[in-house]
């Protein structure tokens, strides 16, 4: 199979990276992954609630469930996924090199990443914001009291720039302790190598839940950024972009219509209205327009459940992380999770 390699310099969160972009001259992403029979999904190196391995070595989390939904839609089996762990520095290189087909790795949609780094952001699967965590015995109750603090921060992420902007705006100083992975940050923070850990609020909640005494640690009230997290694909393959985007929207729409992993088959057999019929493939030919079959969305929903099921299973109040839906509620409940019409 012939490829041509295009190399160019990109800057991600202030870090220059030489990216070799492998382009298959003849085949699309869909053709390539069908030929290999496996979706290559780039995920985090380990973040509870989003992408991590359990005691049995199986990948779990919100981002993982989204990967499995795409695999089910395209390949007919949610287990036909190779998970590729990546740091903040390596995720875009892995995607552009062709080693991965899609990033589902709590990745923030920004102007530079979209336009200059030339990523295609599919949409937002989790609305987040950056915050701070500190030990309660430090006696700090606000981020504005952190002048001179040492702060653990993941390199190659938007949190570096947000942190610099916040401290500069508030005319206070800090000393960064650079780390590369969530697990490294967790260890450094617990070992007192830094006073404070900063990342997305969901990541702080996930890490705190894993501590032996989570009640000894305080997440400060300030949220200093917007962090719309979601999947990413390479520029230039519109069909693959549409497949990933509308698979995610299918999970959103399933919640809106009350379709679950358990009742999806029954509703596909006897759809109560045309909207559900089109979504589940009982009516129309939406799947064929994507280059898939009519049951693509049905398989995705049966594999992962609707968005509410995915959220509750991985992040919700009944999990150790214990997050409320908030902005990540369906628009019907006052949140921002919204799917365009399937028609």
PyMOL commands that set and color helices and strands:
alter all, ss='L'
color gray80, all
select helices_A, chain A and resi 29-36+62-75+91-96+111-115+136-138+143-145+158-169+182-190+201-209+214-216+238-257+264-269+274-280+286-290+296-304+307-314+326-328+331-333
alter helices_A, ss='H'
color red, helices_A
select strands_A, chain A and resi 3-12+15-24+39-44+52-53+59-60+81-86+102-103+119-121+126-128+130-135+149-154+174-179+196-200+217-219+227-229+232-234
alter strands_A, ss='S'
color yellow, strands_A
deselect
rebuild
show_as cartoon
